């Protein structure tokens, strides 16, 4: 008995509904295949992200998240969470702690986190496209594949290692899906709350991931709302509760992002830090206007990069890749047409055709990413063909389509990219015009033509995005907020999003299988033009057997702390006088400025904190390092030898000392040179203590004005503890801590009275004035008033969002907005 696959009700089958998600999962594996290699590639920002992820991981292990790092920037108190959006670092650290019992390393937790972001972003794009296409699975799937496979994402992730920017791809579809669902609320028939939740979560999480990407998302989002201003007017006129929803959504979005937003804003406005300096941050118009040369940076079709020294692919190979890809994909559609005519192949002709395509991929001996692209096309084609079939296709049209598409793929590999973008823009504009002309005489002319606005917006967004990427001079008229993007080619991320959505708009209105086949092949073709996969595969293969190679990394640990990139490529979050400024001179001869600057400019001066033998004789050997814990073996040759640890003295410090049999040894802690020291008799011991990359511990606070004595008890940023004996009024003291507004000094006098004073900025370092007397002084970071408001605002916004959602969903169940109530208006 022959069973017809078409006789199976796939539409009602659970598996059929989940096949698109399986294909998206497969595409995520293919696009991010480098994540499955052992280790991770080194890239521009790897030191910054790896060191901050490790620091965040140690924070969580210790039970709190600090705003000031005691290890980054040589221990001078780097404001790691004051400026930069923390979500990718925080989510990786949380994931690592959850997976730690299963033997998952911090690096593998990061790779898993990045892979999940790829996959979920594909799901969000698929769901968004289902809303736009009115539940057309194949169209939505193609859009999701384009978004998942778009080359710039992987260039960001693997070449630049701009992890936060790559992670931001996760939230673009969610945010814009909320805007779309709100505008087209009558189509979804779910009420206003679900779109508002999409806007709140998508917009706030996007800012907490990468603030520059969020700024541009808000920019394009506002333009989208302006395109639908008339529609918004009628929505609000019909249902006043939507006004409340919109206002509350904006408030809650701001609230969830407020801790990072308010902190960054308050520090940015001081104009003290490099992040405020346009020239040093590469955000001036002159610099941006020159950054339209993509020889070393790529977002899509870039032969200069693909055939350069990084990827090792020549022009001939690239052209043949395109030709063989076309034969193995679109040629299979052509072959399937003829096999379907053969008797007894009615229900499995597509499988036979795809097997031929798969065989050709291996016969041609194509590079891995080309084969993966072909496999992805064939799998998706099988999903599509068993529902639609190709028996009724026109042979001549099919042949012409195959030829044109083949030429397009080859030209895409060798043509100058800007010209190709121009063709794409022109095609989009012509389509928009033709769509309007074809529809203007139809009955729906009586209805408000809101559906056209989405298409007009997408064409406009494409034009604006591409002009910003390649236009150069356009940046002279752009506001400073938008110039913060630094590199125009960062907008390739938005081009990926807009192209995916424009594909849906075109395919849902053009009732032609040829367009669908072409779009599917185009999506799979993104694997062929991916730069990151061949480049990093080449690096991986050349590094994996060389233990001294530096192009590949195998762990996230403290080894990045001494890399100058660990505190940002432009030293964004440091006072301007510490970098790119050779003329600054302190007003005080004994200022710590020069010492601190020397360490910051030369972090390699760091040396592992080793015990020192002050009296007697002993051998000291490193036994092991784990996280921030270090173990040394002490082979003591003489009784009553005096050992000094590289730890600031504290009378209550307990030395973790074990003898050769594993028994705890108690010693009396004394102070030598304000360091923990102790006497010990002859024998072999293990001493264990916490350490940090704290060059700041080598520098003591100084008196800049006045007179007094300082006894340093503890130096671990942001907390410095000291005893002060001040003999002159209004004495000025300077600490080896990078200044950020929000530092507080607690002064306890001899009577036990405690006074808190705000720190001041002297030479970019925390300083304070104190009157005559004896004090126990402690520095700590409290944050500015605006920061604390943001912290409170965020804490309130999260539960309020849950409550708002619960109430909104309850009332939405009572009332639905119907299409006829919104769209019909007076002629």
C-alpha positions, 0 to 999 in steps of 0.5 A: 500500500502506498501512503501519500504524504499529502494525505497526512493532515500536516497542517493539524500535525503538532510536528508540522507546527514545530518544524520551522523552529527545528529549522531555525535551530539548525540554522543557528547551529550552522551560522554559529558553527565556530561556537562549537569549536574548542575555545574562542577566537581572539578579537578586538574587544575580547579582553574587555568582555572576557575580563568583565565577564570574569569579574562579574562571575567573581562578584556573583560568587561573592554574593553581590554585584559591585559598581567598582572593580577591585581588580580591573585597571590594576586595582585603582577602582574601575567603574565597570558597571557605571557606564556600560550595559551589563546584561551580556556579562551578567547573563553569562555569569549567572548561566555559568554558576547554574551550569557549574555543577555539570562541569560547564566552564565559564567560556562554554557558558558564554558560548552557550549564551551566545548560541541561545541568543541566536536561536531565540532571536530567530524565534522572535523574528519568526513570530514577528513575521507570522504576525505580518504575513498573517501566519504564512509559515514559509514566508516567516521562516525565510525571514527568520533564516535571513535574520539568523544567518546575516553575516554582520552578526557573526562578524560582530560576535567572532571577528570583533568580539563585540559581544554586547552588540551581537547579543542585541540582535536578540531584542530587535524583533521583540521591540519592533514586534511590540510596536507593530502589534500595537499599531495593528492591534485589531489584527491580533485581537489580543488587546493592548497589553501583549504589545505593550509587554513586548515594547517594555521588555524588548526596549529595556533589555535592548538598552541593558544589552547595548545602549548604542543599539538601543538608541538607534532602535528607539530612533527608528521606532519613533520614525515608525510611529510617525509613519502611523501617526494617523492610525494612532490617532484613531486607535486612541480615539476609539479606546482611551485605555490605549493611551494609558497603556502607551504612557505606562509602557514608556514609564516602565521601559524607562524604569527597567533601564533606569539604573544603567541609563541614569548612571551613564547619563550622570557621569557623561554630563560631567565631561570628565571622562573620555566617553565625553570626548568626541575625538578620542571616542571616534564620534566626531563627524570628520571621523565618521565621514571617513569610515565608509571603507569596508576593507577590514570591516564587513556586514554583507556582500564584501569581496574585499574582505572575503578574498583578503588575507583573513579568509584565504578565499580567492576570487575564482573560488568565490565565483565557483562557490556561487555557481555550485551553490546555485546548481545545488539549490535552485537547480534542484527545484528545476530537477524536481519539476522533471522528477515530479513528472515521472510515474510513481514519484508523486509523493517523494520526488522532492526527496530524490531531488534534494538527495541529488543536491546533497550529493552535488554539494559533496562532489563539488568539494565545496568549503564547509559553510557552502555545504551547510548553506545548501543543506539548509536550503534543501531541508527548508525546501522539503518543508515547503514543497510537500505543502505547496508542490511544484507540479503547476510551475511554468517551465519557461519561467522556472528556467528563466528564474534559475538563470537570473538567480544564478547570475545574481549569486555570481555577481553578488560575489564579485560586484562592488557592494555599494552598487548592489545595494543601490540596485536593492534600494531601486527594486524596493522603491519600484515595488512600493510604487507598483504595489500602490498603483495596483491596489488604488482602485480596489474596494479597500480604497474606502479603508484607511490604507494603513497596510501600505505604510509598513512597506513605505516605512521599510523602504525609507528605513533601508534608504536611511540606513544605507545612506548612513553606512556609505554616505560619509558626509551625512554625519556632519548634520547628524546629532551627537547622540546618533554619532555615538555609534562610532562606526557607520557599518554598525548599522548593518545590524539594523539592515539585517532586521529591515531586510528580513521584514521587507522580505515578508512584506514582499512575499506576502503580496507577490503570489509567486513561488519563484519569489519564494524559492529565490528568497529561500535560496538568498537566505541560505546564500548568506552562509556562502558570503559569511566572512566570520566562518572561513576567517575563524576556521582558518585561525582555529586550524592554524592555532589548535596545534600550536601551544604558543599561538595567541589567536585562540583562547581556551578559558575566561580567567584573570589572565586578561586583567593585564591586557590594556584592552580590559578597560576599553579600547578608548579607555572610555570610562577613565578621566580624560587626563589619564589617556591621550593627554601628555600636557597635563601637570598636577598642581601638587608635587607629591600627587599620585597622578603620575604613579597611577598613570604609569601603572594604568599605561603599563598594566604588565608591571603587575607581578604575582603577589608572592610571600617574602621572607624577612628573617631566617631562610625559606624557599617559596614556590607557587602551588596553584591558583583558583579564581582569586585564591592563591596557594604557596608552599613554604619550605622553612629552613630555620626556626622563628623565620619571619614571613610577610604576605602581600596583604594589608595588615589587619589585627583580626586577619587569620592566616590560612596555614597548613603543615605537611600533614594537612593540619592547621597551624595557628600563628600570631599576626603582626604588622611589618611595613603595614603588611600581614606578617608572622613567625614560623618554625622549621618545616614545610607548609602551605599558605593560602590567601585571596589575591587581586591584580591590585597594583594600587596596594603598592601606593599609599594615600598622601597629604597634598595640603596641610599636615598629618599622618596616615596609617593604611589598614586596608586598600581594596577598591572602592574601600580604603581604610586608614587611621588619620592623625591630622594636625592642621585644619583643612588638610587635603588627602588624596587616595589611589582611587579613580574618581567617580561622582558618588564616592563618600568618606566616612570619618569616625573621630575619637569620640565615636562620632561619624561624619560622612563627606562627599569626595572631591576630584583632584587629578582624577583621583578620589580626594577629601578635606578633613580638619584637625583631629584623629579619625578612622577613615573609610572610603566607599562608593555610594553613587550619585543621587541620580544613580540611586534614583535609577536604582530605586526606579528599576527595583520598582519598575520590575514588579510594577511591570508584572502587576501592570501586565496581570491587570492589563491581560485581565481587562483585555479578556473583557474587551477586544478591538475589532478591525471594523471599529478602527479602520473604516473612516470617513471618505 
